[in-house]
Amino acid sequence: MKYKNIQLKDVADIVMGQSPKSVFYNTDGKGIPFLQGVRTFGENYPQIDTWTTSYNRKAKSGEILFSVRAPVGRVNWANQDLAVGRGLATLKIKSGYSKEYLYYLFKKIGSHLNSLATGTVFTSINKKELEALELKIPVNLSDQEKIASYLQKIDQEIELNNQINDNLIAISKAKWLDLLSSTSTTEVVMNKIAKITMGQSPKSSTYNTNNEGLPLLNEATDFRENINPQRWTSDPKRVVYPNSYIFGVRATIGLTTKVYQKYAIGRGTGAATPINIIYDEFLYFYLEDLFKFYSQTGSGSVYINISKKEFENYKIDVPKISFIEQFHSEINPLFNQIKNNKLQNITLLQIKKDMLNKYFQ
């Protein structure tokens, strides 16, 4: 496959976002959906929580969005017409180039974009620097489209697995709530059913991207939607083992996720392991309740930061052991299906990573 070197300005027009006055913002769905920056970026599409009745810059549905202020280099699709604030820019791809290919290319070079960012408090990258960005792209449009098509199929399969898992969780939670409302319970604290481990970040000098040591889950961004560690460490300080739950404990809290291999966990991550397997599914829903509680009350002046003591002493309502055993027997097969789907996603993500390394140079 033949490649050519080309600057971004020759491939796409870059439109930098510009924020409207805050008086035009609302959360009632009036006007046009508004994105200020990456805070509401999902894995594939933005998660909208703000609208604006007036705007300065607009991204059309199907255009590529990426962040130009910290963290620089996050990429997403505009899945509808959006007002775009100053933390984002829009790529308007020129004729002869595949926007899908460019989307995955930006996924691949996101960390490089972040390395180009400057600033003492909030790093950013400007339009001139973006326009001069050197890219290596297949000469033939058909090659660009073929590569992007393979990657889209992988993403679609991952998304389908995620949707199935969401449905299985919803079914399980409904049965859990029904059980708690239909039987007597005893109030206990969390450490009666689970062991809590708080992460501790290794020295940065031990970090690597060569798979040396253990994969590091330093914060919630490393397991948002799918477990995707960005770094490894040769000297882990805290370790989580298979079939434990991990979660964010600073700034972004929750995102409760079960792990199926050994990981190092940093200070933005915590873990909970059931003291008896029959508590497994109960523990998941208790953790979700805990995060809902702290997200509403807060535990820090700027960022939410949940301590080990707060986890261990969180009060929960527990039914009789016979009811817990029955619930585990009924729900565990659903959680096993979730496990299989997540393991398949891990395999798909590795295939995707290998393709990005092979075809995006």
Secondary structure as GFF3:
##gff-version 3
##sequence-region A 1 361
A	DSSP	beta_strand	3	7	.	.	.	ID=ss1
A	DSSP	alpha_helix	8	11	.	.	.	ID=ss2
A	DSSP	beta_strand	12	16	.	.	.	ID=ss3
A	DSSP	three_ten_helix	22	24	.	.	.	ID=ss4
A	DSSP	beta_strand	25	26	.	.	.	ID=ss5
A	DSSP	beta_strand	32	35	.	.	.	ID=ss6
A	DSSP	three_ten_helix	38	40	.	.	.	ID=ss7
A	DSSP	beta_strand	51	52	.	.	.	ID=ss8
A	DSSP	beta_strand	58	59	.	.	.	ID=ss9
A	DSSP	beta_strand	64	67	.	.	.	ID=ss10
A	DSSP	beta_strand	75	77	.	.	.	ID=ss11
A	DSSP	beta_strand	82	84	.	.	.	ID=ss12
A	DSSP	beta_strand	88	93	.	.	.	ID=ss13
A	DSSP	alpha_helix	99	116	.	.	.	ID=ss14
A	DSSP	alpha_helix	127	131	.	.	.	ID=ss15
A	DSSP	beta_strand	134	138	.	.	.	ID=ss16
A	DSSP	alpha_helix	141	182	.	.	.	ID=ss17
A	DSSP	beta_strand	185	189	.	.	.	ID=ss18
A	DSSP	three_ten_helix	190	192	.	.	.	ID=ss19
A	DSSP	beta_strand	194	198	.	.	.	ID=ss20
A	DSSP	three_ten_helix	204	206	.	.	.	ID=ss21
A	DSSP	beta_strand	207	208	.	.	.	ID=ss22
A	DSSP	beta_strand	214	217	.	.	.	ID=ss23
A	DSSP	three_ten_helix	220	222	.	.	.	ID=ss24
A	DSSP	beta_strand	231	233	.	.	.	ID=ss25
A	DSSP	beta_strand	239	240	.	.	.	ID=ss26
A	DSSP	beta_strand	245	249	.	.	.	ID=ss27
A	DSSP	beta_strand	253	258	.	.	.	ID=ss28
A	DSSP	beta_strand	263	265	.	.	.	ID=ss29
A	DSSP	beta_strand	269	274	.	.	.	ID=ss30
A	DSSP	three_ten_helix	277	279	.	.	.	ID=ss31
A	DSSP	alpha_helix	280	297	.	.	.	ID=ss32
A	DSSP	alpha_helix	308	312	.	.	.	ID=ss33
A	DSSP	beta_strand	315	319	.	.	.	ID=ss34
A	DSSP	alpha_helix	321	359	.	.	.	ID=ss35
###
